[in-house]
């Protein structure tokens, strides 16, 4: 038996060399430029030309380069993570189609740049503020996305003090602390009202969500301005705190009162659908005193939702709704935040996405 430790039998396993991992130096050598220029180009940072960025990314793809997260985070002091901590009820986050599709757009845009989305829903603005302080202390995120701007909102100023980049979906921020992208909510309200008036409705109710939210105040302001300008017979504005039970009770109370509304506008599709269900049940269980009166579904009031989703077309009658693409909105908001994180100059506040009113049976059947 050969005990020579240097002897290898023919069938023995040989050490396997580890494959070479392509690094920034390899790309730099390939193109004859500095590693710093490669790093700037890979991370879309200012300081190199668009042509250099294009050449670097083509070489990286050709050589099979992929980022090492730990090294990338350590070398740039970035976490490659964006925070999203909306203060909303669990029911609102679960049921509202707009928020779910908005988050899909965020993730799609962020992932293309190598960012992850840290989602931490909160039960209150106070909890949301605590989350931001914790994230800043632990350097947990590179930036934050804000939604649901409120009156005297403390969040933009806090994030500025903490040195955490942020953008606002909504607004604009009256203090101009954080840049924003907003949707024309007041214009959408006027479009709804013009449609209802064209159908003969002059007694209209608006069941909103939370009176502290910026977009709800904009919608109410336009609602009242339009009613005064067009001399509507009567209007009602009520706040439901996004509760479907409260919305349903308020709706039935108005319908049972004197001079009831002939049309209702709801803040989102879940409030509209729940109220439609309550109205239908009430009408079908209440015998009509006038045999010549319209019968179901023609005795339903007109119903419009400020949000559009599959729910609006899956119930009967289908709901007339304001449609905007929340996924595209999320994509644009994420792109804006990445620019802010990278230190690029961005415009303060921009209004994007013009909503479109999709007319369905809930207003077609109820023209007066």
N, C-alpha and C positions, 0 to 999 in steps of 0.2 A: 504494500500500500504506500503510495507516494504522499508523504506528509509535508512536502514543500508548500508553504503558504502561497507562493507565487505561481504555483501550478494551477492551471484552469483546465478542467476536462472539456472535451469537445462539446458536450451537451449542456454545459453550465450556462446560466443566464448572464448576459453581459449588461453592464450599467447602461441605462438609456439616457442619452443627452436630452436635457430639457429644451424644448423648442424656443427659438429666439422670439421675444415679444417686441413687436415694432414700437418704437418710441418716437418722441418728438425729434430727437437727434437724427434718426433715420430719415424722417421727412425733410429735415433741414439739409442733410447731406445730399439727398436726392435732388433738391431744388437749388442748392448752393446759397442758402440764406441762413440767417441766425435762428437759433431755437426760440428766442424771444419773439421774433416775427411770426414763427409758426404758432406759438402759444396764443398770440393776439388774434391771429386769423382763425384758429380753431374755436376760440371762445367769442368770436364776433365782437371783439373789442376795438375801439377806435385806435388809430395809430398806424394802420396798414391799409393799403388800397384795396378796393373791391377786386381788382385783378389778382392781387396776391392772395386774397382770401379764396378766390376761385381755384387758383393753382394749388394752394395748400390742401384744400378739401378734395380735389381730384387725386392728388398724390397720396393722401391719407387713405382714400378708398382703394386705390390701386395697390398700396402696400399692405392693406388689411389692418390698418390702425384702428384701435377702439380705446376710449378713455378708461383709465383706472380711477374709480370714484374716490378712493381714499387719498391717492396722490394728488388728484385734481383739487379736492377740498383742502388738503394740507397746503398745497403750493399756492393757492389763490385766496385762502381764508374764506372761501365760499362753501356753503352747505349744499348748494344745488337743490334747495328746497324752498318752495313758496308756501306761505301759511294762509289758511282760509278758515276763519272761526266765526261764522255768522251767528248772531243772537236771534234765534227763532225757535218757536215751539217745535217739538219733535213731530207733531202732526203736520205742521206746515212744510217742514223739510221732506217728509215722507210722501205727502200727497200732491204737492205742487209740481206739475210737470216742468214749469219754467226753470226752477232751481236745478232739477236733475239734469236737464239738457245744458244749462249754463255751465255746470261743473264738468260735463263731458267736453265742452268746448275748451274750458280751462286746461284740462288734462291733455287734450290733443295737442294744443299749442305748446304747452310747457314741455311735454315729453320730446318734441322735436328738437328742443334746445338742451336736452339732457336734464331737465328739472323734474323733480317729483312734487306732488301736491300733498301737503300735510293738512288734513281736514279734521277740525276739532269743533263741532257745533257746541254752542253755549246756550244756556237757558236765560241769560240776561246780559245787558250791556256791561254791567259791573263784572260779571264773570269774563266777558270778552276782553275787557281792559286788563284783568289779571293775567289772562293767557298771553297777551302781548308783552306784558312786563316780564313774564317768565321766559318767553321766547327770546327776548332781547338779552336778558341776563345770561342765558345759556348759549347765546349765539346760535339759536336753533334753526332760524330761517333767514333767507337773504332778502325777503320782501313779503308784503302782506296785501291781500285783496280785500277791500271793504265793500259791503253792500248795505242797503237800507239806511241811507243818510237820514238823520233825525234833526229836529230843532235843537239848536245849541249842542250839537254833537261833540263829545269830548275826545273821540277817537283820533281824528287827524292830528290834533295838537299833541296828544300823548305820543303817537308814533314819531312825530317830528322831534320831540324831546329825546326819545329813546334812540334816535338815529336809525330807525328802521324804514327803508323805502316802502312806499305804499301807493296804490292807485285806487280810485273809487269807481265802482260800477253804479252809475246813477249821478245824482247831484244836479248842477255843479256844487262844489264846496264853496260856500259863501266867503270863507276866509282865504280861499285859493292856496291852501296849505298842500293839498295833494291834487295831482292832475286827475281828471275824470273823463269817462265816456258815458253819455247818457242817452236815453231814448225819449222821443218827443211824446211824453204822456199827455200834456195838455192838448196837443194837436189831435191825439187819438180820441180824447174825450169829445172834442168838437165834432169829429167825424161820426162818432156814435150818435150824438144828439141830432145831428143833421139827418141821419138815417131815420131815427125814431120820429122826428117831426114830419119827415116826408111820408111816413106811414100813418100820420094823423094823430100821433100821441102828443098830448100837452100836459099830462099829469105824470111826472116821472120821478122815480126814487133812485137814489144812489146809495148802495150798501157797501161802505168802504171797509178797510181792514183796521189799521192802527193810525189814530189821528196824529201821532208824532212823526210818522214817516214823511219824508220830503215829497215822494212821488204822489202820495195820497193827498197832500195839501195842494199840489199842483193840479191834480184832477178835480178836486172840490172847487178850487178857485175858478177854473174854466167852466165847470158845471154851473156855478152861480152867475158868472158873467154871461154865459150863453142864455140862461133862463131870463135874465133881465133884458138882454138885447132883443130876444125873440118874444118877450112878453108871454112866457109859458103860464098856463093857468095855475099850476101848483107844483112845487118840488119838495122833496124830502132828502136829507142827508143823514145817514146813521152810521155809526162805527160798530163793527162786530168783533174786533180783536181777532179776526180770522176764525171765529168759532162758527161751525156749520149749524150748530143748535141755535145759537143766538140769531144768526141770519134767518133761519127758518121761522123762528118765533116772531121776529120783527116783521117779516114779510106777511105772514098770516094776519098779524095785528093790523097792519096797514090795509090789507084787502078787506078786512071785516069792519073797518072804520068808515066814516062818512067821506064821500068824495075820494074813493081809493085811487091809487096810481094805476094807470093802464100799462105802464112799462117800468121795468126794474133793470138797473145796471149793477153788476156785482164785481168786486175787486178781483176775484179769480174764479176758475172753473169749478172748484169744489164747493164754494159758497153758492154758486148758481145752480149746480146740479142738485145739491141737497134741498135748496129752496124750491126748485121745480118739482121735486118728489113730494115735498110737503103740500104744495099747491094742488098737485094732481090728486093726491089722496083726499084733500079737503073738498075739492070740487066733486069728485066721484061719490063722496059720502054725504053730500049736501043736496037734497032734492031742489030743483029749480021751481020757483013760484010762478015763473013766466014760461008757459009752454012755447012761446015764440022766440025765446032767448037763444042765442047761439049755444051749441052743445060742444062738449069736449071733442077735439082739442082747440076748437075755435073760441072757447070762452077763457082760454089761458091769457094772462097778461104777456106782453112782449118781454123777453129776457135776453140780456146781453152780458157776456163775460169779458173782463179785461185781459184774460189769459186764454190761450187756445191750446188744446191738447187732444189726444185720442178720445178723452172722455167727452168732449164736445160733439163728436160725431157718432159716439157709440150709444147715446141715450136718445129717447124720443120725447118731445121733438128735439132734433139736433140744435145745438146752441150757436147763435150768431156770436162771433168772438173776434177779438183783436189779435191778429197774428203778427208775430215778429219771430225771427229765428234766434232763440236763446243760445244755441250752440255757436253760431257765428259771433254773437255778442261776447260769449265767453272767450272765444279765440282772440278777438280784438283786444279785450281787456288784458289777457295774459301777455300778448305781444307788447302792449304799452308798458306793463310792469317790467318786463325783461329789459326794455330800453332804459327805464329809470334805474334799474339795478346796475346796468352797464355804464351809467353816467352820461347817457346821451341826452341832448336837449329835446324836450317834448313840449307841445303846446299845452297850456293849462287845462282848458275844458273844451271838449268837443261833443257835439250832439250827432249821433249816428243812428242808423236804422229807422226808417220811417215806417211805423206800423200800418198794417192793411186790415180793413174790416172785412171779415169773411161772413157773408150773409147766409144764414141757414133758416130752418123751419121756425125757430122760436120767435122770429120777428115776421116771417112771411105769413104765418097763420093768424097773426093778431092785428093786422092793419085795421084801423077803426074809421 
